[in-house]
Amino acid sequence: MQAQPAWETTLLDWATSAQDTRTDAHHISGDADALSLAYAACARLTAKYSRTFYMASGLLPEPKRQAVRALYAFCRVTDDIVDATDGTAEERRIALARWGEQSLQAYPVVNASTNALVAMAWADARSRYSVPIGYAQQLIEGVGRDLVQPRYQTFDELAAYSYGVASTVGLMAMHIIGFAGSDALPYAVRLGVALQMTNILRDVGEDWRNGRLYLPADELAEYRLGEADIARMAETGSVDDRWRAFMRFQIRRNHALYIDGMPGIRLLNRDGRFAIGAASELYRAILANIEAHDYNVFVRRASVSKAGKLRRLPGIWWRTVV
């Protein structure tokens, strides 16, 4: 049996520790109309920013669909605070801390602002499904890392970042959907890293223009690549054989992470397997799109068409539900 890599052992420890912050499920009493408006705001945010997640979450029963869209909206607002183009890094750090206080309250203050509506829906979803608050705290800390760390030296460092911004999302979604037990945790951790690495590989050009480079510096060096090469490719829109070889290596590892994570879907409650399987496999299909366009992520954003997504759904249903 292959030994568990050090990065995975560390991340699983974090996941297990945060799991202990779970509380008993309960409902938030209050204005049903206001709560309906809050969930509707979360659905609009999800539809606007992630067509793939909106489609996949639509495969869930309505209460769980609302809850995972509230989760997505919570993550979206968190990202937007850190990625805001106005204000200094310190101002964004303060705004993130305020959002953390607002969004993690058991009974947030209700008003008509988008953030307040998201906080209300997220508090309700978190309480209904007993989502450990530790995972939400880890996500806020992980997203906040973008304010202080624009570069990563090793894959282990990048995996830790990916846990904070993506594995935590999977772990929270897993509590909404329901799962068999603690054996599901390692799969959620791996799948989260896989999904975030797909994001990273797809968005190299965009991230570079925003002053960030999420690729491991030591692995770039193994392929005789450095930041000057990334800058040149971003400027000219052309790639060379070193980059193609580097991306082939990254995509192979990314596929392996998906393969290692997918068995965990069978540990989810049956009514949620199709949705999570669809989200994962449709995201994984982005890798094939990168390959089909000569690994050039500097001139276009890799994606899967709506027709391509729909074409894949029957096979995903068979693999995850039957």
N, C-alpha and C positions, 0 to 999 in steps of 0.2 A: 504494500500500500504506500502511495506517495505521501511524504510528510507534508503537513499543512504549512504553507509559507508563513514567515514571521508576520507579515502585514495582516494576514487573515486572522491569526491568533489574537493580535492586538485589537482588531476591529470587533471580533466576536466578544472579547472581554467588555468592550464599550457597550455593545448591544445588550449583553446580559445584565450589565450594571444598570442601564437605563430601564430595562424591563421591570426592575424592582420598584419603579415609581408608579406603576399601574395602580389605579384605585377602582373601587366597585362602580359599575355602570349605574347611571341615574339620569333622569331627565331634568332639563332646566325649565322651570315653570316661568311663564311670562306671556307676552303678547304673541299669539299664534300668527297674526297677520304680519307683524314685524319680522318674525322668524322666517316666514315664507318669503318676504322681500329679501332677507339676508341670503337665503339659499339661492334665490334667483340671481342675485348679484354675483355669487360665486360661479354659477353656471355660465353667466355671460363672460366672465373673465376667462374661464376654462375654454370656452368656444373661441374666444378672440386670440388666445396665445398658444394653444396647443390643440390642433385639429386631431392629432393622433390620440391624445389622452381623452379628449371629448368623445371621440368615436368609441374608444375602448370602454370608458366608464358608462357609456350608454347601454352596455351589455349587462350591467348590474341591475338587481331589483331596485326600485325607486329609492327606498330609504338609504341604502348603501351608496347608490349613485349620488345622491345629494351630499352624503358625508365625504366621499372621496373628492368631490368637486370643491367642497369647502376646504379640504386638505390642500388641494392644488392651489386654490386662491390664497390661502395662508402662505404657501411657498412663493407664489408669484409676487405678492406684496413685499415679502422679505427680500426677494431678489431685486425688485425695482428700487427699493430704498438704497441698496448697496450700489446698484448700477446707475443711479441718477447722475446726470451730467452736470447739474448745478450743485453748488456747495462744495466745501472742502471735505477731505476724507474724515476729518474730525467731526464736522457737522453731520456727515452721514453715519458715523459711528454713534453719535448721540441719538439721531433719529432711529437707528436700529435698536438701541437700548430701550427707547420709549415704545417702539412697536412691540418689543419683547414683553414689556410690562402689560401693554394693552391686550395683546393677542393671547396671553397665557393666563389671563384672569378667568376665574370660574364664572363670574357674572360681569362681563364687560359693560361699560357705559354704552347705551344705545343712542345713536343719532343717524342722520341721513348720509353721512360720508361713506365712501366705499370701504375705507379701512375699518370703520366701526361695524359696518354690515358684515364684512368678512370675519372680524373678530367674534361677532355674535354667533354666526353660523358655525365657525370653527369650535367655539366653546361648547355649543350644543352637540356637535358631532363627536367631539373628544369625550364628553361626558356620557353620551349614549352608548358609545362603544368601548369605554374604558381604555382609551389610548394613553399610554404612559407619557406623562408630560416631559420626562427626561429626553425622549426622542425629539420633541419640538425644541427643547432647549439646545440640544446638540445640533439641530439643523440651523438655528439662528447663529450659533457660534461658528459653524462650518461656513455658512454664507458670508459671515463677517470676516472670514480669513482673506477674502478678496480685497479688503481694505488695507491689508498689511503685507500680503505675500503674492507678488505677481509672477514668481518663478518657482520651479520645483526641480530639485537636483536628481531625485530617484523615483522609481515607480512606487516604492513603499510610501514616500511622502505624498505622492499623487493619490494613492489608494486611500490614505487617511483623509485627504480632502474630499475624495469621492464619497466616502462614507458619510461625512458631515452633510453634504449637499444632496445626496441621492439615496444611499442605503437607508438613511433615517426615514425618508419618504416611504420606501417600501415597507419598512418595519411598522410605520404608522398605518399604512393601507392594509397591512396584514391583520392588524387588530380590528379594523373596521369590517373586513371580509370574514374573519374568523379562521382559525388554524388549529392544527392537531396538537401542537405542543412545542416545547423548546427546541425540538429537532428541526423545526422550520427556520430557526434564526440564521444558521450559516448560509442557507440558500438565499435568504433575503439580502444578506450582506453582499454575497457575490453578485447577485443580479443587479443590485444598486450600483456597484462598482462598474459592472459591464455597461449599464445604461449611461452612466456619466462619462465613461471612456468613449462611448459612441458620440456623445455630445462634443467632447473635446476634439476628437478626430475630425468631426464634421465642421467645427467652428474655428479651426486654426487661423484662417485668414482674418476673420472678424475679430477674434480675440487679440490677434497681433495688432490690429489697427486700434484697439482699445487699450493697448499697453500691457497686455498679458500674454504669457506663453506657458501653457499647462503641460507641455511635453517634457518628459524627463531629460534633463541636460546630459546625464551620463550616457543614456541610450542614443541621443542625437550624436554624441561624440563618437560612439562605436561605429556609426555610419558616416563619419567624417563630415558631420553637419554642425553648424553653429548658428548663433542668432543672425549673423551677417547673411547666411544663406536663406533663412526665413524671411528676412527683410527684402532680399533680392527677389525671391519667388513671389512675395506679396506685391511687390512693385511691378514686376514684369508679367505676372500671371502665367509663368511657365515653370515646369518642374523638371528635375533631372533624375538620372538613374539612382543616385544615392537616396533621394527622397522616396522614390518608388519602392526601393528595398526596405527603407525604414518603415514606410506605411504598411507594406506587406507583413512585416514582423508585428507591428502594432495590431493590425486587424486579425492576424492569427491568434494572438493572445486574447483579443476581445471576444472572438468566437468561442474560445475555450472557456472564458468566464461565463458566457451565456449557457454553454453546455453544462457547466458545473452548477449553475443556478437554477436551471429549468426544472429539475426533479422536485424542487420545493413547491411548485405549483400544485402538485398532487396532494400536498399537505394542507392546502387551503380548503375552506368550505366549498362544496360543489358549486354553489350559485355564484361564486366569484372567480372560479378557475379560468373561464373563457375570457373574461375581461382582462385579467392580469396576463394570461398567455398572449392575448392579442396585443396588449401594450408592449410586451417584451419582444415578441417576434416581429412586429411591425417596426419597432425601433432597430432591431438587429438588421432588418432589410436595408437600412441606410448604409450599412457597410458595403453591401453589394453595389449600391449606387455609386459610392465613392470609387470602388474598383472599376466600375463600368466607364467612369470618366477619367481614367488614367491617374487616379489618386490626386487630382488637382482640386484641392479644397480652397484655392485662393481666388478663383474666378466665379464660383457658383456654390450655393448651399445645397448639399446633397439632400434628397428627399425621396419619398415614395408617393406616387400619385394616388388619388382617391380610388381610381380603378384598380391600381396595383394592390391597395389595401383590401378592397372588397374581394379581389380574386384570392387572396391568401386566407380569408376568414374561415372557409369550410375546413381546410386542412388544419388550421389552428384549433378549431372546435374539436375535431377528431382526436388530435394529439393530447388535448388538455382535459376533455370532459368524458369522452367515451371510455 
